[in-house]
Amino acid sequence: MEITLDEYFVQLQKTAEAGNAEAQYNLGRIYLRGEGSTGSAFVRDVPRDISKAVEWYQKSAMSGNVNAQCDLGMVFKLGLGVKEDANRAFMWLQKAAAQGNDVAQYNLGQMYADGTGVKLDLPHASAWVLLAAVQGNEKAKRNFIAIDAKLTSAQRAEGQKLAASWKKGEIL
């Protein structure tokens, strides 16, 4: 049986309201952008609604959805329709980075490198960016070189030790 995109969107909302973290994440993405893919369908022409996007991202992130945690962190880091909040950005990015999300690891490393939302800490910056780079994150590969150039040999060793000892699920 075929359904229309409108019917699909209604089903997605019902699934999200029932507590499905993946549906909540997809709904948040759609509201943030006004369109989006859910894996099953590409939904267009949904009125952008940042407050609804943040609401659905938060529900999904609280359920442990790593992508929602990362996206929510970026919403607060960049101030996408909300007031920039480096502390909330750091918290959500840290949760996603601990689960191995390379985008969150890279952005968390940048926050440490810039001292945004956290005390400037180049060894932690180096470690998180290195973890993202190892996963193939191109931005992390480029920025690791810039961070590495700022490190003393002791800081470099500390950053490498942190990255080498990191295990998924841990916060450095």
PyMOL CGO cylinders between C-alpha atoms (Angstrom):
from pymol import cmd
from pymol.cgo import CYLINDER

trace = [
    CYLINDER, 0.00, 0.00, 0.00, 1.38, 3.39, -0.98, 0.3, 1, 1, 1, 1, 1, 1,
    CYLINDER, 1.38, 3.39, -0.98, 0.97, 6.41, 1.23, 0.3, 1, 1, 1, 1, 1, 1,
    CYLINDER, 0.97, 6.41, 1.23, 1.44, 10.09, 0.51, 0.3, 1, 1, 1, 1, 1, 1,
    CYLINDER, 1.44, 10.09, 0.51, 4.24, 12.12, 2.04, 0.3, 1, 1, 1, 1, 1, 1,
    CYLINDER, 4.24, 12.12, 2.04, 1.67, 13.93, 4.17, 0.3, 1, 1, 1, 1, 1, 1,
    CYLINDER, 1.67, 13.93, 4.17, 0.43, 10.61, 5.53, 0.3, 1, 1, 1, 1, 1, 1,
    CYLINDER, 0.43, 10.61, 5.53, 4.01, 9.49, 6.08, 0.3, 1, 1, 1, 1, 1, 1,
    CYLINDER, 4.01, 9.49, 6.08, 4.79, 12.68, 8.01, 0.3, 1, 1, 1, 1, 1, 1,
    CYLINDER, 4.79, 12.68, 8.01, 1.73, 12.13, 10.22, 0.3, 1, 1, 1, 1, 1, 1,
    CYLINDER, 1.73, 12.13, 10.22, 2.90, 8.55, 10.90, 0.3, 1, 1, 1, 1, 1, 1,
    CYLINDER, 2.90, 8.55, 10.90, 6.39, 9.85, 11.72, 0.3, 1, 1, 1, 1, 1, 1,
    CYLINDER, 6.39, 9.85, 11.72, 4.91, 12.31, 14.22, 0.3, 1, 1, 1, 1, 1, 1,
    CYLINDER, 4.91, 12.31, 14.22, 2.86, 9.55, 15.87, 0.3, 1, 1, 1, 1, 1, 1,
    CYLINDER, 2.86, 9.55, 15.87, 5.91, 7.31, 16.11, 0.3, 1, 1, 1, 1, 1, 1,
    CYLINDER, 5.91, 7.31, 16.11, 7.93, 10.15, 17.63, 0.3, 1, 1, 1, 1, 1, 1,
    CYLINDER, 7.93, 10.15, 17.63, 5.16, 10.95, 20.10, 0.3, 1, 1, 1, 1, 1, 1,
    CYLINDER, 5.16, 10.95, 20.10, 5.14, 7.27, 21.12, 0.3, 1, 1, 1, 1, 1, 1,
    CYLINDER, 5.14, 7.27, 21.12, 8.78, 7.67, 22.20, 0.3, 1, 1, 1, 1, 1, 1,
    CYLINDER, 8.78, 7.67, 22.20, 10.76, 6.32, 19.25, 0.3, 1, 1, 1, 1, 1, 1,
    CYLINDER, 10.76, 6.32, 19.25, 14.14, 8.10, 19.49, 0.3, 1, 1, 1, 1, 1, 1,
    CYLINDER, 14.14, 8.10, 19.49, 14.98, 7.68, 15.80, 0.3, 1, 1, 1, 1, 1, 1,
    CYLINDER, 14.98, 7.68, 15.80, 11.62, 9.16, 14.74, 0.3, 1, 1, 1, 1, 1, 1,
    CYLINDER, 11.62, 9.16, 14.74, 12.13, 12.00, 17.22, 0.3, 1, 1, 1, 1, 1, 1,
    CYLINDER, 12.13, 12.00, 17.22, 15.55, 12.70, 15.71, 0.3, 1, 1, 1, 1, 1, 1,
    CYLINDER, 15.55, 12.70, 15.71, 14.19, 12.61, 12.15, 0.3, 1, 1, 1, 1, 1, 1,
    CYLINDER, 14.19, 12.61, 12.15, 11.35, 14.93, 13.10, 0.3, 1, 1, 1, 1, 1, 1,
    CYLINDER, 11.35, 14.93, 13.10, 13.82, 17.35, 14.71, 0.3, 1, 1, 1, 1, 1, 1,
    CYLINDER, 13.82, 17.35, 14.71, 15.94, 17.39, 11.53, 0.3, 1, 1, 1, 1, 1, 1,
    CYLINDER, 15.94, 17.39, 11.53, 12.90, 18.00, 9.36, 0.3, 1, 1, 1, 1, 1, 1,
    CYLINDER, 12.90, 18.00, 9.36, 11.68, 20.89, 11.53, 0.3, 1, 1, 1, 1, 1, 1,
    CYLINDER, 11.68, 20.89, 11.53, 15.17, 22.40, 11.63, 0.3, 1, 1, 1, 1, 1, 1,
    CYLINDER, 15.17, 22.40, 11.63, 15.58, 22.37, 7.85, 0.3, 1, 1, 1, 1, 1, 1,
    CYLINDER, 15.58, 22.37, 7.85, 12.02, 22.39, 6.58, 0.3, 1, 1, 1, 1, 1, 1,
    CYLINDER, 12.02, 22.39, 6.58, 12.77, 19.13, 4.81, 0.3, 1, 1, 1, 1, 1, 1,
    CYLINDER, 12.77, 19.13, 4.81, 14.71, 15.95, 5.32, 0.3, 1, 1, 1, 1, 1, 1,
    CYLINDER, 14.71, 15.95, 5.32, 15.26, 12.31, 4.70, 0.3, 1, 1, 1, 1, 1, 1,
    CYLINDER, 15.26, 12.31, 4.70, 14.13, 9.72, 7.20, 0.3, 1, 1, 1, 1, 1, 1,
    CYLINDER, 14.13, 9.72, 7.20, 15.70, 6.78, 5.42, 0.3, 1, 1, 1, 1, 1, 1,
    CYLINDER, 15.70, 6.78, 5.42, 12.30, 5.77, 4.06, 0.3, 1, 1, 1, 1, 1, 1,
    CYLINDER, 12.30, 5.77, 4.06, 11.17, 9.03, 2.52, 0.3, 1, 1, 1, 1, 1, 1,
    CYLINDER, 11.17, 9.03, 2.52, 12.27, 12.56, 1.77, 0.3, 1, 1, 1, 1, 1, 1,
    CYLINDER, 12.27, 12.56, 1.77, 9.84, 15.04, 3.27, 0.3, 1, 1, 1, 1, 1, 1,
    CYLINDER, 9.84, 15.04, 3.27, 9.66, 18.56, 1.77, 0.3, 1, 1, 1, 1, 1, 1,
    CYLINDER, 9.66, 18.56, 1.77, 7.86, 21.81, 2.42, 0.3, 1, 1, 1, 1, 1, 1,
    CYLINDER, 7.86, 21.81, 2.42, 7.46, 21.44, 6.18, 0.3, 1, 1, 1, 1, 1, 1,
    CYLINDER, 7.46, 21.44, 6.18, 7.40, 24.88, 7.81, 0.3, 1, 1, 1, 1, 1, 1,
    CYLINDER, 7.40, 24.88, 7.81, 10.71, 25.41, 9.66, 0.3, 1, 1, 1, 1, 1, 1,
    CYLINDER, 10.71, 25.41, 9.66, 10.13, 25.50, 13.39, 0.3, 1, 1, 1, 1, 1, 1,
    CYLINDER, 10.13, 25.50, 13.39, 13.28, 25.75, 15.49, 0.3, 1, 1, 1, 1, 1, 1,
    CYLINDER, 13.28, 25.75, 15.49, 11.50, 25.38, 18.82, 0.3, 1, 1, 1, 1, 1, 1,
    CYLINDER, 11.50, 25.38, 18.82, 9.89, 22.12, 17.63, 0.3, 1, 1, 1, 1, 1, 1,
    CYLINDER, 9.89, 22.12, 17.63, 13.25, 20.97, 16.23, 0.3, 1, 1, 1, 1, 1, 1,
    CYLINDER, 13.25, 20.97, 16.23, 14.98, 21.57, 19.56, 0.3, 1, 1, 1, 1, 1, 1,
    CYLINDER, 14.98, 21.57, 19.56, 12.12, 19.88, 21.43, 0.3, 1, 1, 1, 1, 1, 1,
    CYLINDER, 12.12, 19.88, 21.43, 12.34, 16.72, 19.30, 0.3, 1, 1, 1, 1, 1, 1,
    CYLINDER, 12.34, 16.72, 19.30, 16.15, 16.71, 19.33, 0.3, 1, 1, 1, 1, 1, 1,
    CYLINDER, 16.15, 16.71, 19.33, 16.12, 16.95, 23.13, 0.3, 1, 1, 1, 1, 1, 1,
    CYLINDER, 16.12, 16.95, 23.13, 13.68, 14.06, 23.49, 0.3, 1, 1, 1, 1, 1, 1,
    CYLINDER, 13.68, 14.06, 23.49, 15.77, 11.92, 21.18, 0.3, 1, 1, 1, 1, 1, 1,
    CYLINDER, 15.77, 11.92, 21.18, 19.07, 13.00, 22.75, 0.3, 1, 1, 1, 1, 1, 1,
    CYLINDER, 19.07, 13.00, 22.75, 17.77, 12.20, 26.24, 0.3, 1, 1, 1, 1, 1, 1,
    CYLINDER, 17.77, 12.20, 26.24, 17.03, 8.69, 24.96, 0.3, 1, 1, 1, 1, 1, 1,
    CYLINDER, 17.03, 8.69, 24.96, 20.68, 8.37, 23.93, 0.3, 1, 1, 1, 1, 1, 1,
    CYLINDER, 20.68, 8.37, 23.93, 20.42, 9.01, 20.19, 0.3, 1, 1, 1, 1, 1, 1,
    CYLINDER, 20.42, 9.01, 20.19, 23.97, 9.99, 19.29, 0.3, 1, 1, 1, 1, 1, 1,
    CYLINDER, 23.97, 9.99, 19.29, 22.99, 11.91, 16.15, 0.3, 1, 1, 1, 1, 1, 1,
    CYLINDER, 22.99, 11.91, 16.15, 20.43, 13.96, 18.07, 0.3, 1, 1, 1, 1, 1, 1,
    CYLINDER, 20.43, 13.96, 18.07, 23.03, 14.69, 20.75, 0.3, 1, 1, 1, 1, 1, 1,
    CYLINDER, 23.03, 14.69, 20.75, 25.49, 15.88, 18.12, 0.3, 1, 1, 1, 1, 1, 1,
    CYLINDER, 25.49, 15.88, 18.12, 22.96, 17.96, 16.19, 0.3, 1, 1, 1, 1, 1, 1,
    CYLINDER, 22.96, 17.96, 16.19, 21.57, 19.48, 19.39, 0.3, 1, 1, 1, 1, 1, 1,
    CYLINDER, 21.57, 19.48, 19.39, 25.10, 20.40, 20.43, 0.3, 1, 1, 1, 1, 1, 1,
    CYLINDER, 25.10, 20.40, 20.43, 25.66, 22.09, 17.09, 0.3, 1, 1, 1, 1, 1, 1,
    CYLINDER, 25.66, 22.09, 17.09, 22.35, 23.97, 17.31, 0.3, 1, 1, 1, 1, 1, 1,
    CYLINDER, 22.35, 23.97, 17.31, 23.53, 25.49, 20.61, 0.3, 1, 1, 1, 1, 1, 1,
    CYLINDER, 23.53, 25.49, 20.61, 27.12, 25.97, 19.47, 0.3, 1, 1, 1, 1, 1, 1,
    CYLINDER, 27.12, 25.97, 19.47, 26.14, 27.86, 16.33, 0.3, 1, 1, 1, 1, 1, 1,
    CYLINDER, 26.14, 27.86, 16.33, 23.01, 29.52, 17.69, 0.3, 1, 1, 1, 1, 1, 1,
    CYLINDER, 23.01, 29.52, 17.69, 20.82, 28.05, 14.95, 0.3, 1, 1, 1, 1, 1, 1,
    CYLINDER, 20.82, 28.05, 14.95, 17.54, 29.71, 15.78, 0.3, 1, 1, 1, 1, 1, 1,
    CYLINDER, 17.54, 29.71, 15.78, 18.33, 29.69, 19.49, 0.3, 1, 1, 1, 1, 1, 1,
    CYLINDER, 18.33, 29.69, 19.49, 20.63, 31.75, 21.66, 0.3, 1, 1, 1, 1, 1, 1,
    CYLINDER, 20.63, 31.75, 21.66, 24.19, 30.47, 21.44, 0.3, 1, 1, 1, 1, 1, 1,
    CYLINDER, 24.19, 30.47, 21.44, 24.92, 28.44, 24.55, 0.3, 1, 1, 1, 1, 1, 1,
    CYLINDER, 24.92, 28.44, 24.55, 28.46, 27.09, 24.68, 0.3, 1, 1, 1, 1, 1, 1,
    CYLINDER, 28.46, 27.09, 24.68, 27.84, 25.21, 27.93, 0.3, 1, 1, 1, 1, 1, 1,
    CYLINDER, 27.84, 25.21, 27.93, 24.84, 23.31, 26.56, 0.3, 1, 1, 1, 1, 1, 1,
    CYLINDER, 24.84, 23.31, 26.56, 26.69, 22.75, 23.28, 0.3, 1, 1, 1, 1, 1, 1,
    CYLINDER, 26.69, 22.75, 23.28, 29.65, 21.31, 25.16, 0.3, 1, 1, 1, 1, 1, 1,
    CYLINDER, 29.65, 21.31, 25.16, 27.43, 19.01, 27.24, 0.3, 1, 1, 1, 1, 1, 1,
    CYLINDER, 27.43, 19.01, 27.24, 25.62, 17.51, 24.23, 0.3, 1, 1, 1, 1, 1, 1,
    CYLINDER, 25.62, 17.51, 24.23, 28.74, 17.26, 22.07, 0.3, 1, 1, 1, 1, 1, 1,
    CYLINDER, 28.74, 17.26, 22.07, 30.55, 15.53, 24.92, 0.3, 1, 1, 1, 1, 1, 1,
    CYLINDER, 30.55, 15.53, 24.92, 27.79, 12.90, 25.15, 0.3, 1, 1, 1, 1, 1, 1,
    CYLINDER, 27.79, 12.90, 25.15, 27.91, 12.25, 21.40, 0.3, 1, 1, 1, 1, 1, 1,
    CYLINDER, 27.91, 12.25, 21.40, 31.72, 12.27, 21.30, 0.3, 1, 1, 1, 1, 1, 1,
    CYLINDER, 31.72, 12.27, 21.30, 31.85, 9.67, 24.07, 0.3, 1, 1, 1, 1, 1, 1,
    CYLINDER, 31.85, 9.67, 24.07, 29.68, 7.43, 21.86, 0.3, 1, 1, 1, 1, 1, 1,
    CYLINDER, 29.68, 7.43, 21.86, 32.20, 7.77, 19.02, 0.3, 1, 1, 1, 1, 1, 1,
    CYLINDER, 32.20, 7.77, 19.02, 30.50, 10.36, 16.80, 0.3, 1, 1, 1, 1, 1, 1,
    CYLINDER, 30.50, 10.36, 16.80, 33.34, 11.87, 14.75, 0.3, 1, 1, 1, 1, 1, 1,
    CYLINDER, 33.34, 11.87, 14.75, 31.55, 15.19, 14.10, 0.3, 1, 1, 1, 1, 1, 1,
    CYLINDER, 31.55, 15.19, 14.10, 30.98, 15.65, 17.82, 0.3, 1, 1, 1, 1, 1, 1,
    CYLINDER, 30.98, 15.65, 17.82, 34.57, 14.63, 18.59, 0.3, 1, 1, 1, 1, 1, 1,
    CYLINDER, 34.57, 14.63, 18.59, 35.89, 17.17, 16.10, 0.3, 1, 1, 1, 1, 1, 1,
    CYLINDER, 35.89, 17.17, 16.10, 33.68, 19.98, 17.40, 0.3, 1, 1, 1, 1, 1, 1,
    CYLINDER, 33.68, 19.98, 17.40, 34.42, 19.12, 21.01, 0.3, 1, 1, 1, 1, 1, 1,
    CYLINDER, 34.42, 19.12, 21.01, 38.12, 19.27, 20.19, 0.3, 1, 1, 1, 1, 1, 1,
    CYLINDER, 38.12, 19.27, 20.19, 37.64, 22.68, 18.59, 0.3, 1, 1, 1, 1, 1, 1,
    CYLINDER, 37.64, 22.68, 18.59, 35.86, 23.90, 21.71, 0.3, 1, 1, 1, 1, 1, 1,
    CYLINDER, 35.86, 23.90, 21.71, 38.81, 22.78, 23.82, 0.3, 1, 1, 1, 1, 1, 1,
    CYLINDER, 38.81, 22.78, 23.82, 41.22, 24.42, 21.34, 0.3, 1, 1, 1, 1, 1, 1,
    CYLINDER, 41.22, 24.42, 21.34, 39.30, 27.72, 21.44, 0.3, 1, 1, 1, 1, 1, 1,
    CYLINDER, 39.30, 27.72, 21.44, 38.32, 27.63, 25.11, 0.3, 1, 1, 1, 1, 1, 1,
    CYLINDER, 38.32, 27.63, 25.11, 34.65, 27.89, 24.12, 0.3, 1, 1, 1, 1, 1, 1,
    CYLINDER, 34.65, 27.89, 24.12, 32.32, 26.53, 26.79, 0.3, 1, 1, 1, 1, 1, 1,
    CYLINDER, 32.32, 26.53, 26.79, 35.26, 24.92, 28.52, 0.3, 1, 1, 1, 1, 1, 1,
    CYLINDER, 35.26, 24.92, 28.52, 38.70, 25.91, 29.76, 0.3, 1, 1, 1, 1, 1, 1,
    CYLINDER, 38.70, 25.91, 29.76, 41.27, 26.00, 26.94, 0.3, 1, 1, 1, 1, 1, 1,
    CYLINDER, 41.27, 26.00, 26.94, 42.99, 22.61, 26.97, 0.3, 1, 1, 1, 1, 1, 1,
    CYLINDER, 42.99, 22.61, 26.97, 45.21, 21.79, 23.99, 0.3, 1, 1, 1, 1, 1, 1,
    CYLINDER, 45.21, 21.79, 23.99, 45.97, 18.16, 24.97, 0.3, 1, 1, 1, 1, 1, 1,
    CYLINDER, 45.97, 18.16, 24.97, 42.23, 17.41, 25.17, 0.3, 1, 1, 1, 1, 1, 1,
    CYLINDER, 42.23, 17.41, 25.17, 41.68, 19.34, 21.94, 0.3, 1, 1, 1, 1, 1, 1,
    CYLINDER, 41.68, 19.34, 21.94, 44.38, 17.29, 20.24, 0.3, 1, 1, 1, 1, 1, 1,
    CYLINDER, 44.38, 17.29, 20.24, 42.99, 13.99, 21.56, 0.3, 1, 1, 1, 1, 1, 1,
    CYLINDER, 42.99, 13.99, 21.56, 39.39, 14.60, 20.45, 0.3, 1, 1, 1, 1, 1, 1,
    CYLINDER, 39.39, 14.60, 20.45, 40.39, 15.94, 17.04, 0.3, 1, 1, 1, 1, 1, 1,
    CYLINDER, 40.39, 15.94, 17.04, 42.77, 12.99, 16.56, 0.3, 1, 1, 1, 1, 1, 1,
    CYLINDER, 42.77, 12.99, 16.56, 39.97, 10.53, 17.41, 0.3, 1, 1, 1, 1, 1, 1,
    CYLINDER, 39.97, 10.53, 17.41, 37.76, 12.19, 14.77, 0.3, 1, 1, 1, 1, 1, 1,
    CYLINDER, 37.76, 12.19, 14.77, 40.58, 12.25, 12.22, 0.3, 1, 1, 1, 1, 1, 1,
    CYLINDER, 40.58, 12.25, 12.22, 41.27, 8.54, 12.68, 0.3, 1, 1, 1, 1, 1, 1,
    CYLINDER, 41.27, 8.54, 12.68, 37.63, 7.92, 11.69, 0.3, 1, 1, 1, 1, 1, 1,
    CYLINDER, 37.63, 7.92, 11.69, 38.22, 9.79, 8.43, 0.3, 1, 1, 1, 1, 1, 1,
    CYLINDER, 38.22, 9.79, 8.43, 36.77, 13.19, 9.35, 0.3, 1, 1, 1, 1, 1, 1,
    CYLINDER, 36.77, 13.19, 9.35, 38.44, 15.50, 6.81, 0.3, 1, 1, 1, 1, 1, 1,
    CYLINDER, 38.44, 15.50, 6.81, 38.02, 18.69, 8.85, 0.3, 1, 1, 1, 1, 1, 1,
    CYLINDER, 38.02, 18.69, 8.85, 39.60, 16.94, 11.80, 0.3, 1, 1, 1, 1, 1, 1,
    CYLINDER, 39.60, 16.94, 11.80, 42.54, 15.78, 9.68, 0.3, 1, 1, 1, 1, 1, 1,
    CYLINDER, 42.54, 15.78, 9.68, 43.21, 19.36, 8.56, 0.3, 1, 1, 1, 1, 1, 1,
    CYLINDER, 43.21, 19.36, 8.56, 42.71, 20.98, 11.96, 0.3, 1, 1, 1, 1, 1, 1,
    CYLINDER, 42.71, 20.98, 11.96, 44.72, 18.37, 13.82, 0.3, 1, 1, 1, 1, 1, 1,
    CYLINDER, 44.72, 18.37, 13.82, 47.82, 19.70, 12.08, 0.3, 1, 1, 1, 1, 1, 1,
    CYLINDER, 47.82, 19.70, 12.08, 47.03, 23.26, 13.22, 0.3, 1, 1, 1, 1, 1, 1,
    CYLINDER, 47.03, 23.26, 13.22, 46.41, 22.17, 16.81, 0.3, 1, 1, 1, 1, 1, 1,
    CYLINDER, 46.41, 22.17, 16.81, 49.47, 19.93, 16.83, 0.3, 1, 1, 1, 1, 1, 1,
    CYLINDER, 49.47, 19.93, 16.83, 51.66, 22.88, 15.80, 0.3, 1, 1, 1, 1, 1, 1,
    CYLINDER, 51.66, 22.88, 15.80, 50.63, 24.74, 18.99, 0.3, 1, 1, 1, 1, 1, 1,
    CYLINDER, 50.63, 24.74, 18.99, 51.53, 21.88, 21.34, 0.3, 1, 1, 1, 1, 1, 1,
    CYLINDER, 51.53, 21.88, 21.34, 54.64, 21.52, 23.45, 0.3, 1, 1, 1, 1, 1, 1,
    CYLINDER, 54.64, 21.52, 23.45, 56.17, 18.05, 23.35, 0.3, 1, 1, 1, 1, 1, 1,
    CYLINDER, 56.17, 18.05, 23.35, 54.67, 17.31, 26.79, 0.3, 1, 1, 1, 1, 1, 1,
    CYLINDER, 54.67, 17.31, 26.79, 51.20, 18.43, 25.62, 0.3, 1, 1, 1, 1, 1, 1,
    CYLINDER, 51.20, 18.43, 25.62, 51.56, 16.34, 22.45, 0.3, 1, 1, 1, 1, 1, 1,
    CYLINDER, 51.56, 16.34, 22.45, 52.45, 13.27, 24.51, 0.3, 1, 1, 1, 1, 1, 1,
    CYLINDER, 52.45, 13.27, 24.51, 49.50, 13.89, 26.85, 0.3, 1, 1, 1, 1, 1, 1,
    CYLINDER, 49.50, 13.89, 26.85, 47.08, 14.30, 23.93, 0.3, 1, 1, 1, 1, 1, 1,
    CYLINDER, 47.08, 14.30, 23.93, 48.34, 11.10, 22.29, 0.3, 1, 1, 1, 1, 1, 1,
    CYLINDER, 48.34, 11.10, 22.29, 48.05, 9.23, 25.58, 0.3, 1, 1, 1, 1, 1, 1,
    CYLINDER, 48.05, 9.23, 25.58, 44.48, 10.47, 26.08, 0.3, 1, 1, 1, 1, 1, 1,
    CYLINDER, 44.48, 10.47, 26.08, 43.47, 9.42, 22.55, 0.3, 1, 1, 1, 1, 1, 1,
    CYLINDER, 43.47, 9.42, 22.55, 45.19, 6.03, 22.81, 0.3, 1, 1, 1, 1, 1, 1,
    CYLINDER, 45.19, 6.03, 22.81, 43.51, 5.19, 26.13, 0.3, 1, 1, 1, 1, 1, 1,
    CYLINDER, 43.51, 5.19, 26.13, 40.02, 6.36, 25.10, 0.3, 1, 1, 1, 1, 1, 1,
    CYLINDER, 40.02, 6.36, 25.10, 37.31, 3.72, 24.98, 0.3, 1, 1, 1, 1, 1, 1,
    CYLINDER, 37.31, 3.72, 24.98, 33.87, 4.18, 23.49, 0.3, 1, 1, 1, 1, 1, 1,
    CYLINDER, 33.87, 4.18, 23.49, 31.46, 5.39, 26.13, 0.3, 1, 1, 1, 1, 1, 1,
    CYLINDER, 31.46, 5.39, 26.13, 34.14, 7.33, 28.00, 0.3, 1, 1, 1, 1, 1, 1,
    CYLINDER, 34.14, 7.33, 28.00, 34.60, 11.06, 28.33, 0.3, 1, 1, 1, 1, 1, 1,
    CYLINDER, 34.60, 11.06, 28.33, 38.20, 12.22, 28.26, 0.3, 1, 1, 1, 1, 1, 1,
]
cmd.load_cgo(trace, "trace")
